[in-house]
């Protein structure tokens, strides 16, 4: 399988499931709906499906439905004839025709105006389109992939998205996981981005320290893989040693200036332990599982961070 894209780097269970789904989707010609937060690489999944499908030698045409104005997207998708509207000085081939025999990727489909959704549904079901101002249907043979960061089921319930179009799109479903759900892939992704971008800096970057990786693994990554890429680019540009360290990371990872690097890392560890303890709700075994330590080590960890007896985990707290 073609796996050179950023999203597919890593060995976590979450990304392994995505790779498996891509391989299965590529074997068929069914419509695919990709759901996931911004920055999780939905477009990369779409490209990987196309690159591993029987249509790989044909065009992959991408349209971002959130970027195009409402009055332009119909012409962009279906094309127009000369004189179809003011300013239409020449005929134009739309994205459906450009994708003939290949794959049409409609990104952020949830942002498409509901007035256009009926025309899209008809084009998908009938396999033909009409250019604006045209008088005859044009047959098109495409594989459609759509993506969204919205909950389309909820949008259907709120009458913001057509139910019939939703079910027509949702033949095969792939969900791209947020980076916080595949945090074990952060080191591999960080090294990938260092390799990819370090030649653009005026210095050599050989890797990243364990301390910096620890800091990155504690972060919640609201911007997902895209945000991690930007963080590494910033660290490469602003750092001064052969290895990226905590001191090279952007301001979002910074602590007060009076803290030493060791103190900052210790404080992040302490906050991580507190979060695990609260999530365990007084259950020693669960807290240990969250921290990935043996339950008998928990009292020592709590004591080392001044947390012995913290929130229900004092002697006598539940162990099951």
DAFEN-V733495 format. One record per backbone hydrogen bond with DSSP energy under -0.5 kcal/mol. NH is the residue of the N-H (numbers start at 1). CO is the residue of the C=O. E is the energy in kcal/mol with one decimal. If there is no record, write none. Layout:
BEGIN
NH,CO,E / NH,CO,E
END
This chain:
BEGIN
3,1,-0.6 / 8,5,-0.9 / 9,6,-1.8 / 16,12,-2.0 / 17,13,-2.0 / 18,14,-1.3 / 19,15,-2.3 / 20,16,-2.2 / 21,17,-2.4 / 22,18,-2.5 / 23,19,-2.2 / 24,20,-2.1 / 25,21,-2.8 / 26,22,-2.3 / 27,23,-0.7 / 27,24,-0.8 / 28,25,-1.2 / 32,144,-1.6 / 33,172,-3.1 / 34,32,-0.5 / 34,146,-2.8 / 35,33,-0.5 / 35,174,-2.4 / 36,148,-1.6 / 40,37,-1.5 / 45,41,-1.8 / 46,42,-2.1 / 47,43,-2.2 / 48,44,-2.2 / 49,45,-2.4 / 50,46,-2.2 / 51,47,-2.8 / 52,48,-1.2 / 53,50,-1.6 / 56,53,-1.5 / 58,55,-2.4 / 61,59,-0.5 / 61,103,-2.8 / 63,105,-2.8 / 65,63,-0.8 / 65,107,-2.6 / 67,64,-1.0 / 68,64,-1.3 / 72,69,-1.8 / 73,69,-1.7 / 74,70,-0.6 / 76,72,-2.2 / 77,73,-2.4 / 78,74,-2.8 / 79,75,-2.0 / 80,92,-1.6 / 81,132,-2.9 / 83,88,-3.3 / 84,81,-2.0 / 88,85,-2.6 / 89,87,-1.8 / 92,80,-3.2 / 95,76,-2.5 / 96,77,-2.4 / 98,94,-2.1 / 99,95,-1.9 / 100,97,-1.3 / 101,141,-4.2 / 102,99,-3.2 / 103,59,-2.6 / 104,143,-2.4 / 105,61,-3.4 / 105,103,-0.6 / 106,104,-0.6 / 106,145,-2.6 / 107,63,-2.7 / 107,105,-0.9 / 109,106,-0.6 / 109,147,-2.7 / 111,108,-1.9 / 112,109,-1.7 / 116,113,-1.7 / 117,113,-0.9 / 118,114,-0.7 / 120,116,-1.9 / 121,117,-2.5 / 122,118,-2.1 / 123,119,-2.1 / 124,120,-2.2 / 125,121,-2.6 / 126,122,-2.6 / 127,123,-1.4 / 129,138,-2.3 / 132,79,-2.6 / 134,131,-2.6 / 138,129,-3.1 / 140,127,-2.5 / 142,140,-0.6 / 143,102,-1.9 / 144,142,-0.5 / 145,104,-2.5 / 146,32,-2.9 / 147,106,-2.1 / 148,34,-2.2 / 152,150,-1.1 / 155,151,-2.1 / 156,152,-2.5 / 157,153,-2.1 / 158,154,-1.9 / 159,156,-1.7 / 160,155,-3.3 / 161,155,-1.0 / 166,162,-2.1 / 167,163,-2.2 / 168,164,-1.5 / 169,165,-2.2 / 170,166,-2.6 / 171,169,-2.0 / 172,31,-1.5 / 172,169,-0.6 / 174,33,-2.2 / 176,35,-2.4 / 176,174,-0.5 / 177,175,-0.5 / 181,178,-1.6 / 182,179,-1.7 / 183,180,-0.6 / 185,182,-2.5 / 186,183,-1.7 / 189,185,-2.5 / 190,186,-3.1 / 191,187,-2.4 / 192,188,-2.0 / 193,189,-2.5 / 194,190,-2.2 / 195,191,-2.4 / 196,192,-2.1 / 197,193,-2.3 / 198,194,-2.4 / 200,197,-2.0 / 201,198,-1.5 / 206,204,-0.5 / 206,242,-3.3 / 207,242,-1.0 / 209,244,-2.8 / 213,209,-2.2 / 214,210,-2.4 / 215,211,-1.9 / 216,212,-2.4 / 217,213,-2.2 / 218,214,-0.9 / 218,215,-0.8 / 219,215,-0.6 / 219,216,-0.8 / 224,221,-1.3 / 225,39,-0.8 / 226,39,-1.1 / 226,223,-0.6 / 227,223,-1.0 / 227,224,-0.6 / 228,224,-1.9 / 229,225,-2.5 / 230,226,-1.8 / 231,227,-2.4 / 232,228,-2.4 / 233,229,-2.2 / 234,230,-2.4 / 235,231,-2.5 / 236,232,-2.5 / 237,233,-2.0 / 238,234,-2.5 / 239,235,-2.0 / 244,207,-2.6 / 248,245,-2.0 / 249,246,-1.3 / 253,250,-1.9 / 254,251,-2.0 / 259,256,-1.9 / 264,260,-2.3 / 265,261,-2.3 / 266,262,-2.4 / 267,263,-2.2 / 268,264,-2.0 / 269,265,-2.3 / 270,266,-2.3 / 271,267,-2.3 / 272,268,-1.9 / 273,269,-2.3 / 274,270,-2.4 / 275,271,-2.2 / 276,272,-2.0 / 277,273,-2.5 / 278,274,-2.5 / 279,275,-2.2 / 280,276,-1.8 / 281,277,-1.0 / 281,278,-0.5 / 282,277,-0.8 / 283,280,-0.9 / 284,282,-0.7 / 284,318,-2.7 / 287,283,-2.4 / 288,284,-2.4 / 289,285,-2.0 / 290,286,-2.4 / 291,287,-1.9 / 292,288,-0.7 / 292,289,-0.6 / 293,288,-2.4 / 297,294,-2.1 / 298,294,-0.5 / 298,295,-1.2 / 301,297,-2.1 / 302,298,-2.9 / 303,299,-2.5 / 304,300,-2.4 / 305,301,-1.0 / 305,302,-0.6 / 306,303,-1.8 / 307,302,-3.7 / 308,302,-0.5 / 309,313,-0.5 / 310,307,-2.5 / 313,310,-1.3 / 317,314,-2.1 / 318,282,-0.5
END
